[in-house]
Amino acid sequence: MSLLEAKNIRKVYKTRFGGASVEALKNVSFTVEKGEYVAIMGESGSGKTTLLNIIAALDKATEGTVILDGMDLAKVRDRDIAGFRRDNLGYVFQDFNLLDTFPLEDNIYLPLVLAGRKPDEMQERLGRIAPSLGIEDILKKYPYEVSGGQKQRAAVARALITDPRIILADEPTGALDSKSSDELLELFKKVNQTGQTILMVTHSTKAASNASRVLFIKDGTIFHQIYKGDCSDNQMYQKISDTLTLLAQGGEQ
């Protein structure tokens, strides 16, 4: 059984006074296997962020189902949804979403604090992941004291510390310079190699070329997908570029 199943997802937004409606997603179906690293690409307005928000239980589909590790998200009660996200999903945002009034260490601990974990357990978990993320020396610093790349590493640590079933990343390199982006993508590779499942929305061809599979969304539907297989990052980059060109030209794959 797949770790994540999206089945016939449709999302319709209506105007404030119930007039015209916009169909953001149309019958989207795909699966993600445990340990996969999947990127979702598409032009602005294609529906990719809407899809990620539905998978993250931040929004609800008009029709269709999302099943994570056998659990139908639609059946999670509203009062339990925050806890469900905290216990099952790790989220990495483009703009980091760190609290400036907390040092990085406390930002990383936050989901465990909300879950009622004991300090010894929190310290043990952070001690396991901090060295691999290269953040041991900055844990006592505040977000405004470190670089964008270091902030994003802390955000990745916060996503990982709950041992999530899947990491959802929304344009994780979008606010980073090229050097920090490269470092983050290398970090994602290492995290994925430990068996962590990653689903990433990105505009960046370079970021997507690190994934094992890329889904392309156009006008709210899955347009095409490509698998990396034995391709190098450069070869995958070219395959993605060719597909994006075809997508922009409105061709059929």
Helices and strands as residue ranges (DSSP letters): E 4-14, E 21-32, E 37-41, H 48-55, E 63-68, E 71-72, G 73-75, G 78-80, H 81-88, E 89-92, H 104-114, H 119-133, G 136-138, G 143-145, H 148-160, E 166-170, H 178-193, E 197-201, H 205-208, E 213-218, E 221-227, H 233-249
